[in-house]
Amino acid sequence: MLIEPHSRHDFLLSAAEAEARDVFGTAAPSGVSAFATSPPDTSRAWVASSPSLDPSITTVVCIPCFRRPRHLRLTLESLASQRTGRRFAVVIVENDAVAQQSVPVAAEFLASGKFPGLCVVEPRQGNCHAINAAFETALAAFPMAAHFLMIDDDEIASPDWLELMLRAAEESRADVVGGPVLPKFDDEVKRGLQRHPAFRPAYDSSGPVPVIYGCGNCLIKRPVFARLGDPAFDLRFNFLGGGDTDFFVRCGRAGMKFHWAAEAVITETVPDSRTNPGWLALRGLRIGAINYHVQRKVAWTPWSRAKLLAKMLALLPLSLVLAIVLFLREHKALIALHPVIVAVGSALAAIGIEPQPYKASKIVS
């Protein structure tokens, strides 16, 4: 599962392989009801754990999972190979309550003693449900933990990732630390897409940054969760995605500090289904919809909502200028069209039309 947007340019455009058919949800006139609503609460099941759990552990790595057991194995192997003297635990969340393909892999690694931790099943399907389950379980199971990291189940941590993220958090004293997620393409031809905004990291160098946008490579300190409320990730973004962008923007509005650790690299396996023009277009539409909804949440008055709608519409001609600039620089139509598609996604979301790619029926592993 890929959590969005990767590039700050995507968000700034609006703030400053599912089929084309049956991929959009239609909202009610308010413009926000296409957000997923949460079904009734259902108990999470604790399905596997390591032989011993030490509640004094101060670092926990959270891994939401959905139908990628082969990739999860690579993720866990990369965590088991971390070059650090620090003790850490893992919390693995299976979000497919029916098939539970990730559970045997999680149970195998936990039983091996390579690291302590546990695996739970979150029966309520959706991106934000899975992430909330991971952090909430980690907070409860490890009451002494100060640092909570996240990696997705299709990502591989570099050998020094954990150590570099923790050092960055300690030295910067930032509330949130982010790091790059670099795409790994099997096809040499596809590697030209590394510069596409859908795959580029938000920042190039380490240091303080105004905000981060994705939780696929992040560290969050414990007090952040108390300040942001419960649930941390807004369930209205459950099927659209962007709950992480919304979460970090709320952190910024609350005055929290962000730091970027460019050396703490995670690589992401990019399947062929995520490099075709249809998927990239859907990704751009989704980013545009996320941008709109993050801003719509704080547009409380009719006047502010009208201004937001006007801004979304004004982005359409501006995006054409940006597309021309990108084409002259990159000489690739797929890259150049991205700002236009993002602007269209924002405008469509403003009238209640948006993709919902995190519904189980639309996820291609």
C-alpha positions as CSV (number, residue, x, y, z in Angstrom):
1,M,0.0,0.0,0.0
2,L,1.4,3.4,-1.0
3,I,0.7,6.3,1.0
4,E,0.6,9.8,-0.6
5,P,1.6,12.2,-2.1
6,H,5.3,11.6,-2.4
7,S,6.2,14.9,-3.9
8,R,5.7,18.3,-2.2
9,H,5.0,19.7,-5.7
10,D,1.8,17.6,-5.9
11,F,0.4,19.2,-2.7
12,L,1.6,22.7,-3.6
13,L,-0.2,22.6,-6.9
14,S,-3.5,22.6,-5.0
15,A,-2.6,24.2,-1.8
16,A,-0.2,26.4,-3.2
17,E,-4.8,-1.0,-12.6
18,A,-8.3,-0.3,-11.8
19,E,-10.6,0.1,-14.8
20,A,-11.6,3.6,-15.8
21,R,-15.2,2.6,-15.2
22,D,-16.3,1.7,-11.6
23,V,-13.3,3.5,-10.1
24,F,-15.0,6.7,-9.0
25,G,-17.2,7.3,-5.9
26,T,-19.7,10.1,-6.1
27,A,-20.2,12.4,-3.1
28,A,-23.3,14.0,-1.8
29,P,-23.7,17.8,-2.4
30,S,-21.6,18.7,0.6
31,G,-18.5,17.7,-1.3
32,V,-17.1,15.5,1.5
33,S,-19.3,12.6,1.8
34,A,-17.4,10.5,-0.7
35,F,-15.0,10.0,2.2
36,A,-15.5,6.6,3.6
37,T,-17.5,6.3,6.7
38,S,-16.5,3.8,9.4
39,P,-18.6,0.7,9.9
40,P,-19.4,-0.3,13.4
41,D,-16.4,-1.0,15.6
42,T,-15.2,-4.6,15.6
43,S,-12.6,-6.1,17.9
44,R,-9.1,-6.7,16.5
45,A,-7.7,-10.2,16.9
46,W,-4.2,-10.7,18.3
47,V,-3.1,-13.7,16.1
48,A,0.6,-14.1,16.6
49,S,3.4,-12.8,18.8
50,S,7.1,-13.5,19.6
51,P,8.0,-15.8,22.5
52,S,8.4,-12.8,24.8
53,L,7.4,-9.1,24.7
54,D,9.3,-6.6,26.7
55,P,7.1,-3.6,27.4
56,S,10.2,-1.5,28.1
57,I,11.2,-1.4,24.4
58,T,11.3,2.2,23.3
59,T,11.2,1.8,19.5
60,V,8.4,0.1,17.5
61,V,8.1,-0.4,13.7
62,C,4.6,-0.6,12.4
63,I,3.7,-2.5,9.2
64,P,0.1,-2.4,7.7
65,C,-0.4,-5.3,5.3
66,F,-2.9,-6.2,2.6
67,R,-2.5,-9.2,0.3
68,R,1.3,-9.0,-0.3
69,P,2.8,-11.9,1.7
70,R,5.8,-12.3,-0.7
71,H,6.6,-8.6,-0.4
72,L,6.0,-8.7,3.4
73,R,8.7,-11.4,3.7
74,L,11.2,-9.1,2.0
75,T,10.2,-6.2,4.3
76,L,10.6,-8.3,7.4
77,E,14.0,-9.6,6.2
78,S,15.2,-6.1,5.8
79,L,14.2,-5.2,9.3
80,A,15.9,-8.3,10.7
81,S,19.1,-7.2,8.9
82,Q,19.2,-3.7,10.5
83,R,22.6,-2.6,11.6
84,T,21.9,-1.1,15.0
85,G,22.5,-1.9,18.6
86,R,19.1,-0.6,19.6
87,R,16.3,-2.9,20.6
88,F,13.1,-2.6,18.6
89,A,9.8,-4.4,18.2
90,V,7.4,-4.7,15.3
91,V,3.6,-4.5,15.1
92,I,2.2,-6.1,12.0
93,V,-1.4,-5.5,11.0
94,E,-3.3,-7.8,8.6
95,N,-6.1,-5.9,6.9
96,D,-7.6,-8.8,5.0
97,A,-9.6,-10.5,7.6
98,V,-10.8,-13.2,5.2
99,A,-7.7,-14.6,3.5
100,Q,-5.1,-13.4,6.1
101,Q,-2.2,-14.2,3.7
102,S,0.2,-12.0,5.7
103,V,-0.4,-13.8,9.0
104,P,1.7,-17.0,8.3
105,V,4.6,-14.9,7.2
106,A,4.3,-12.7,10.3
107,A,4.0,-15.6,12.6
108,E,7.1,-17.3,11.1
109,F,9.3,-14.3,11.7
110,L,7.9,-13.6,15.1
111,A,8.5,-17.2,16.2
112,S,12.0,-17.1,14.8
113,G,13.1,-14.6,17.5
114,K,14.7,-12.3,14.9
115,F,12.8,-9.4,16.6
116,P,10.0,-9.2,19.2
117,G,6.6,-8.1,18.2
118,L,3.1,-9.1,17.4
119,C,0.5,-9.4,14.6
120,V,-3.1,-8.4,14.8
121,V,-6.0,-8.6,12.3
122,E,-7.9,-5.4,11.7
123,P,-11.3,-6.6,10.3
124,R,-12.4,-3.2,9.1
125,Q,-10.9,-2.8,5.7
126,G,-9.3,0.4,4.6
127,N,-6.1,2.3,4.6
128,C,-6.7,4.4,7.7
129,H,-8.2,1.6,9.6
130,A,-5.0,-0.4,9.1
131,I,-2.6,2.4,10.0
132,N,-4.6,3.4,13.1
133,A,-4.7,-0.3,14.2
134,A,-0.9,-0.4,13.9
135,F,-0.2,2.7,15.9
136,E,-2.9,2.1,18.5
137,T,-1.7,-1.5,19.1
138,A,1.9,-0.3,19.4
139,L,1.0,2.5,21.8
140,A,-0.9,0.1,24.0
141,A,1.5,-2.9,23.9
142,F,4.7,-0.9,24.4
143,P,3.9,1.8,27.0
144,M,7.5,2.9,27.3
145,A,8.0,3.3,23.5
146,A,9.0,6.8,22.5
147,H,9.5,6.4,18.8
148,F,7.0,4.8,16.3
149,L,8.2,4.2,12.8
150,M,6.2,2.9,9.8
151,I,7.1,1.0,6.7
152,D,4.7,-0.5,4.1
153,D,4.5,-4.1,3.2
154,D,5.9,-3.6,-0.3
155,E,9.0,-1.7,1.0
156,I,12.5,-2.7,1.9
157,A,14.5,-0.8,4.6
158,S,18.2,-0.1,3.9
159,P,20.5,-1.7,6.5
160,D,21.0,1.6,8.5
161,W,17.5,2.9,8.1
162,L,16.4,2.5,11.7
163,E,19.6,3.9,13.2
164,L,19.5,6.9,10.9
165,M,15.9,7.7,11.6
166,L,16.4,7.5,15.3
167,R,19.6,9.6,15.2
168,A,17.7,12.2,13.1
169,A,14.9,12.3,15.7
170,E,17.3,12.6,18.6
171,E,19.6,15.2,17.1
172,S,16.9,17.4,15.5
173,R,14.4,17.1,18.3
174,A,11.7,17.1,15.7
175,D,8.3,15.7,16.4
176,V,8.2,13.9,13.1
177,V,10.9,12.6,10.8
178,G,10.5,11.6,7.2
179,G,12.7,9.8,4.7
180,P,12.7,9.0,1.0
181,V,10.9,6.1,-0.6
182,L,12.8,5.3,-3.8
183,P,11.2,3.3,-6.5
184,K,12.7,0.0,-7.7
185,F,11.8,-0.8,-11.3
186,D,12.5,-4.2,-12.7
187,D,12.2,-3.0,-16.3
188,E,15.0,-0.8,-17.5
189,V,12.6,1.1,-19.8
190,K,10.4,2.0,-16.8
191,R,13.3,3.5,-14.9
192,G,12.8,6.8,-16.8
193,L,9.7,7.2,-14.5
194,Q,11.9,7.8,-11.5
195,R,11.6,11.6,-12.1
196,H,7.8,11.4,-12.3
197,P,6.2,13.3,-9.4
198,A,4.4,10.2,-8.4
199,F,7.7,8.5,-7.5
200,R,10.0,11.4,-6.5
201,P,10.8,12.0,-2.8
202,A,9.5,15.2,-1.3
203,Y,12.9,16.6,-0.5
204,D,16.5,16.0,-1.7
205,S,18.6,16.9,1.3
206,S,18.5,16.4,5.1
207,G,17.3,19.1,7.5
208,P,14.3,20.8,8.9
209,V,11.3,20.9,6.5
210,P,7.9,22.5,6.7
211,V,5.9,19.3,6.5
212,I,6.1,15.7,5.2
213,Y,3.3,14.1,3.2
214,G,3.6,10.3,3.4
215,C,4.0,7.7,6.2
216,G,5.6,5.0,4.1
217,N,8.9,6.1,5.7
218,C,8.4,8.1,8.9
219,L,9.1,8.3,12.6
220,I,6.5,9.8,14.9
221,K,7.2,10.6,18.6
222,R,4.7,9.4,21.2
223,P,3.3,12.8,22.3
224,V,2.2,13.6,18.7
225,F,-0.6,11.0,19.0
226,A,-1.9,12.5,22.2
227,R,-2.0,16.0,20.6
228,L,-3.7,14.9,17.4
229,G,-6.5,13.0,19.0
230,D,-8.1,9.6,18.3
231,P,-8.2,8.2,15.7
232,A,-5.0,9.7,14.5
233,F,-5.7,9.1,10.8
234,D,-9.0,10.5,9.7
235,L,-11.3,7.7,8.6
236,R,-12.9,9.9,6.0
237,F,-9.7,9.3,3.9
238,N,-10.0,5.5,4.4
239,F,-10.6,4.5,0.7
240,L,-9.4,7.6,-1.0
241,G,-6.0,7.6,0.7
242,G,-4.2,10.7,1.9
243,G,-4.9,10.2,5.6
244,D,-1.2,10.5,6.1
245,T,-1.1,13.9,4.3
246,D,-4.0,15.1,6.4
247,F,-2.3,13.8,9.6
248,F,1.0,15.6,8.9
249,V,-0.7,18.8,7.8
250,R,-2.6,18.8,11.1
251,C,0.7,18.3,12.9
252,G,2.1,21.3,11.2
253,R,-1.0,23.4,12.1
254,A,-0.5,22.3,15.7
255,G,3.1,23.8,15.6
256,M,5.0,20.5,15.5
257,K,8.5,20.3,13.9
258,F,9.5,18.2,11.0
259,H,12.9,16.9,9.9
260,W,13.9,15.1,6.7
261,A,16.5,12.3,6.8
262,A,17.7,11.9,3.2
263,E,20.1,9.1,4.1
264,A,17.4,6.9,5.7
265,V,16.4,5.2,2.5
266,I,13.6,2.8,1.9
267,T,13.0,1.2,-1.5
268,E,9.6,0.4,-2.9
269,T,8.9,-2.4,-5.3
270,V,6.9,-0.9,-8.2
271,P,5.0,-3.5,-10.2
272,D,4.2,-3.1,-13.9
273,S,0.6,-2.3,-13.0
274,R,1.8,1.0,-11.4
275,T,3.8,2.2,-14.3
276,N,1.2,2.2,-17.0
277,P,-0.5,5.5,-18.1
278,G,-3.9,4.5,-16.6
279,W,-2.5,4.0,-13.1
280,L,-0.4,7.2,-13.2
281,A,-3.5,9.1,-14.3
282,L,-5.5,7.6,-11.5
283,R,-2.7,8.5,-9.0
284,G,-2.8,12.1,-10.2
285,L,-6.5,12.3,-9.8
286,R,-6.3,10.9,-6.3
287,I,-3.6,13.3,-5.3
288,G,-5.8,16.2,-6.5
289,A,-8.8,14.9,-4.6
290,I,-6.6,14.5,-1.4
291,N,-5.4,18.1,-1.8
292,Y,-8.9,19.4,-2.1
293,H,-10.2,17.4,1.0
294,V,-7.3,18.4,3.2
295,Q,-8.1,22.0,2.6
296,R,-11.9,21.5,2.6
297,K,-11.7,20.3,6.2
298,V,-10.6,23.8,7.4
299,A,-12.9,25.7,5.1
300,W,-15.7,26.1,7.7
301,T,-17.7,29.1,6.3
302,P,-19.6,29.4,3.0
303,W,-17.2,32.1,1.9
304,S,-14.1,30.0,2.6
305,R,-15.6,27.1,0.7
306,A,-16.4,29.3,-2.2
307,K,-12.8,30.6,-2.3
308,L,-11.5,27.1,-2.2
309,L,-13.7,26.1,-5.1
310,A,-12.5,29.1,-7.1
311,K,-8.9,28.2,-6.3
312,M,-9.4,24.6,-7.5
313,L,-10.9,25.9,-10.8
314,A,-8.1,28.5,-11.2
315,L,-5.5,25.7,-11.0
316,L,-6.7,24.2,-14.3
317,P,-5.2,26.9,-16.5
318,L,-2.1,27.2,-14.2
319,S,-1.5,23.5,-14.6
320,L,-1.2,23.9,-18.3
321,V,1.6,26.3,-17.9
322,L,3.3,24.0,-15.5
323,A,2.9,21.1,-17.9
324,I,4.6,23.0,-20.7
325,V,7.5,23.8,-18.3
326,L,7.8,20.2,-17.3
327,F,7.7,18.9,-20.9
328,L,10.5,21.3,-21.9
329,R,12.6,20.1,-19.0
330,E,11.8,16.4,-19.0
331,H,10.7,15.7,-22.6
332,K,8.2,13.1,-21.3
333,A,4.5,13.5,-21.8
334,L,3.6,11.3,-18.9
335,I,5.5,13.6,-16.5
336,A,4.3,16.8,-18.1
337,L,0.7,15.8,-17.9
338,H,0.9,15.2,-14.1
339,P,0.1,18.7,-12.9
340,V,-2.9,18.9,-15.3
341,I,-4.3,15.6,-14.0
342,V,-3.8,16.7,-10.4
343,A,-5.7,19.9,-11.1
344,V,-8.5,18.0,-12.7
345,G,-8.6,15.6,-9.7
346,S,-9.0,18.6,-7.3
347,A,-11.8,20.1,-9.5
348,L,-13.6,16.8,-9.7
349,A,-13.4,16.3,-6.0
350,A,-14.9,19.7,-5.5
351,I,-18.0,18.6,-7.3
352,G,-18.1,15.2,-5.5
353,I,-16.3,12.8,-7.9
354,E,-13.1,11.0,-6.8
355,P,-11.3,7.7,-7.0
356,Q,-11.4,5.3,-4.1
357,P,-8.5,3.0,-4.7
358,Y,-8.2,1.6,-1.2
359,K,-11.4,-0.3,-1.4
360,A,-10.5,-4.0,-1.5
361,S,-12.3,-4.6,-4.8
362,K,-10.0,-2.0,-6.5
363,I,-6.7,-3.1,-5.0
364,V,-4.3,-4.9,-7.4
365,S,-1.5,-6.5,-5.4
